[in-house]
Amino acid sequence: MGVGPHDGAHRPALRCAVSVGVPLLVVLVLGRDDLLGAVTFGAFTAIYGRDVTVPARTRVQGAAAVALVVGAAAGLLAAHLPGAPWSVLGVLVVIAVAATALGEVVRWRPSGPLFPLMTAGALSASPPLAWSAALGVLVAVGVTAVFAIAVGSAGVVRRDHPWAPLTPLTPVAAALRARLVGQVLLACVVAAPFAELVDVEHLYWALLSAVIPLSVATLRKQVVRGVHRVAGTTAGLGLAALLLWAHLPVWAVALAVVVLQGLIELLVLRHYAVAVVLITPMSLLVGAAAHPTPVGPLLVDRLVATAVGVAVAVVVLAVPPLLGGLRARTRPSAGRGPARTPR
């Protein structure tokens, strides 16, 4: 697929860069390097609502902020649960389904549970925090999310931006939204044991890759999105390796996150695979800054988890149409007797 039009992408890119850059600067000045990941998660709020104007954007981002804070709380709590990894995976599946349902109610874009699930998964995979430290993380996520809403809602008090209710969904649209929730549930439930079977360490990466193709319409676009995810991740691991092996100081990691986030928003709707080349190192940089991990095994784990997740997504998407076609071929035709089954 070719590169899409620019279509004013610099505006949401600037909002995202400001929304993550200012909080990162604040935590660096305060000497709270441990909150770098938390403010990055909160700044995900700015990603939502790029396709709508204020005040609809404010409403969408407000819902996203709530989902991100709840996801953070769930992840922090899951890190304390016994019976890992299955107890943790159970929490993540609940977050994925709940975030998808909320997103379909408020109609946020990008659709699906990606960022709340990412937030919950990353924090659940971290060492358990004392309650005071966990509260600090939640505050950082929440305050950053509120700041991102403020950045995205400039002009909300203008009189030419009236608050308008959401238009009612048609029955067909409502059915499609309900189907997405079911697909997310099925993809997560199937991806989790497969990822555990192949010894993926960061299991939530497999869940993320399983739900990402579901966020676009039509089977063809969904399969393309999955292919782009694998291809972009593979290329992005090379860039991630260079950055991780450079052992960047924390200020350089923060600067890289700001630059990468802005570039991602410039590219994500124009060519998803190219955006994933940048998403991969940003995700790994933030995680490694909080919890240093040997680079080689980390890169392999990312690739395997991505491949497993995308493979599960393709199966979840492809099997129902195949079963529907099989039923259609074997269903008796009115007035013609039983249909013959091809040999």
Secondary structure, DSSP 8 states (H G I E B T S, - for coil): ------TTTHHHHHHHHHHHHHHHHHHHHTT-GGGHHHHHHHHGGGGTTTTS-TTHHHHHHHHHHHHHHHHHHHHHHHTT-SSTTHHHHHHHHHHHHHHHHHHHHHT-SS-SSHHHHHHHHHHHTS----HHHHHHHHHHHHHHHHHHHHHHTTTTTSTTS---------HHHHHHHHHHHHHHHHHHHHHHHHHHHTT-SSHHHHHHHHHGGGGSSSHHHHHHHHHHHHHHHHHHHHHHHHHHHTT--HHHHHHHHHHHHHHHHHHTTT-HHHHHHHHHHHHHHHHHHHS---HHHHHHHHHHHHHHHHHHHHHHHHHHHHHHHHHHHHS-BTTTBS-----
